[in-house]
Amino acid sequence: MTVFQEKQEELEHYETMMGVPRGRLAVTMDMITDAMSLVGQHGVYCQSQRWPGKPTMDIQIIMKELTGAKELIQSVLQELKRKD
């Protein structure tokens, strides 16, 4: 099943409200936010041996990359809004 099939209702909703490009970016933001939440929950159970209270290094890297991707998408949405 493709992402377009899995997220069909959400895509239709946001694309209708915001247009196709913005709608797809909005759904992408939701998906990244969901992934960040899942990784964050996993980080609670996978604590670093070196730095107690911090998630393992791989989880820290994944969170950093997801945060960066989310910031880039937000900047695209802002740029599109400014061009209107």
Secondary structure, 3 states (H helix, E strand, C coil): CCHHHHCHHHHHHHHHHHCHHHHHHHHHHHHHHHHHHHHHHHHHHCECCCCCCCECHHHHHHHHHHHHHHHHHHHHHHHHHHHC
